[in-house]
Amino acid sequence: MKEKKQLVVSAIKDGTVIDHIPARLLFNVINILGLAKIENQITFGTNLESHKLGKKAIIKLSEVFFRKDDLDRIALIAPQAKINVIREYEVVEKKTVEVPDHVEGIVKCVNPACITNNQPVRTKFEVVSKQPVSLKCHYCEKITDSDNLVMISHR
């Protein structure tokens, strides 16, 4: 007997779905995107079954579409996340986020003595590892690993 699949989270007409977020990182993704401050409809689910992740989370955002720096933020926290763009209830674009080679103005340097923490200087990092994420500051050369990433506030 074939098992029936059931839609756990309701469909959206137009917007974006962020899927394949590790369940433990759901609220990190919500925070780094500033989603608590938007007034659009947001549906999220966590601890959903996933063959790849074991437990995953999903976020559906009505009438929200992301810019490249938003996708870079997601990639730094959840590099395996998938983005689905929805138009008229149909998926019109699917992509996996990608950790960029360089990151600017998204993450704080972990070095308290770094010029970016003491002067109005935009942060710049070279990505030295994409899995796990590791960044090298352009100014002080301090390495920030994925466990110590602090995002610069958004929106």
C-alpha positions in Angstrom: 0.0 0.0 0.0 1.4 3.4 -1.0 1.8 5.9 1.8 0.0 9.2 1.2 2.0 12.4 1.5 0.4 15.3 3.3 1.3 19.0 3.1 2.3 19.9 6.6 2.5 23.7 6.0 -0.1 25.6 3.9 0.7 26.9 0.4 1.4 30.6 -0.4 0.4 32.5 -3.5 3.5 34.6 -4.0 6.6 34.7 -1.9 9.6 32.7 -0.8 10.1 29.3 0.9 13.3 28.6 2.8 13.6 24.8 3.1 16.1 22.3 4.4 17.1 24.5 7.4 18.6 22.4 10.2 15.8 22.4 12.8 18.2 23.7 15.5 19.0 26.7 13.4 15.4 27.9 12.6 15.4 30.8 15.0 18.9 31.9 14.0 17.7 32.2 10.4 14.6 34.1 11.6 16.8 36.5 13.6 19.5 37.1 10.9 16.8 38.0 8.4 14.9 40.3 10.8 11.7 38.4 10.2 10.2 39.3 13.6 9.9 42.8 12.4 8.0 42.2 9.1 4.2 42.3 8.9 3.8 39.8 6.0 2.4 36.4 6.7 5.1 34.0 7.9 4.5 30.3 8.4 7.3 28.1 9.8 7.6 24.5 10.9 10.4 22.8 12.8 11.4 19.3 13.6 9.9 18.0 10.3 11.2 14.7 9.0 14.0 15.0 6.5 16.0 12.2 4.8 19.1 14.4 4.5 19.0 16.3 7.8 17.0 14.0 10.1 15.0 17.0 11.4 14.5 20.1 9.3 12.8 23.4 9.5 10.9 25.4 6.8 9.9 29.1 6.6 7.2 30.3 4.1 7.0 34.1 3.6 4.1 35.6 1.7 5.1 38.5 -0.6 8.7 38.4 0.5 11.6 38.1 -1.9 15.2 38.1 -0.9 18.2 40.1 -2.2 21.7 38.6 -2.6 22.9 39.8 0.8 19.9 38.1 2.5 20.8 34.8 0.7 24.4 35.3 1.8 23.2 35.6 5.4 21.2 32.4 5.1 24.2 30.6 3.5 26.5 31.6 6.4 24.1 30.1 9.0 22.5 27.2 7.0 24.6 26.5 3.9 22.4 23.6 2.8 19.2 25.6 2.8 17.1 25.6 -0.4 15.2 28.7 -1.7 12.0 28.3 -3.6 10.4 31.4 -5.2 6.6 31.1 -5.6 4.4 33.0 -8.1 0.7 32.1 -8.4 1.1 29.1 -6.1 3.8 27.6 -8.4 7.6 27.2 -7.8 9.2 29.4 -10.5 12.7 29.3 -9.2 14.7 26.8 -7.0 18.1 27.4 -5.8 20.5 26.2 -3.0 22.1 29.1 -1.1 25.9 29.4 -1.7 28.4 30.6 0.8 30.1 33.5 -1.1 33.9 33.9 -1.5 33.8 37.3 0.2 31.5 38.7 2.8 31.0 42.5 3.3 28.9 44.3 5.9 27.0 41.2 7.1 29.2 39.8 9.9 31.0 41.4 12.8 34.7 40.7 13.4 35.3 38.7 16.6 38.4 40.7 17.5 37.4 43.5 19.9 40.5 45.4 18.8 39.7 45.3 15.1 39.2 48.7 13.4 35.7 47.6 12.3 34.7 47.4 16.0 36.2 50.8 16.8 35.7 53.0 13.8 32.8 53.3 11.2 34.5 50.9 8.8 32.4 48.3 6.8 33.5 44.7 7.7 35.2 42.6 5.0 36.0 38.9 5.1 37.5 36.3 2.9 35.8 33.0 3.2 38.6 30.5 4.1 36.2 27.5 4.5 32.6 27.0 3.2 31.9 23.8 5.2 32.1 24.5 8.1 32.0 28.3 7.5 35.1 30.1 8.5 35.9 33.8 7.7 39.2 35.7 7.8 38.9 39.5 8.5 40.4 41.7 5.8 41.7 44.2 8.4 43.1 42.2 11.4 43.2 38.7 9.8 41.4 37.1 12.8 39.5 34.0 11.8 35.8 33.7 12.8 34.3 30.2 12.7 30.7 29.3 12.3 30.1 28.9 16.0 31.2 32.5 16.6 29.5 34.3 13.7 27.7 37.5 14.9 25.5 39.1 12.2 25.2 42.8 11.9 21.6 43.8 12.5 19.3 43.7 9.5 16.4 45.8 8.2 
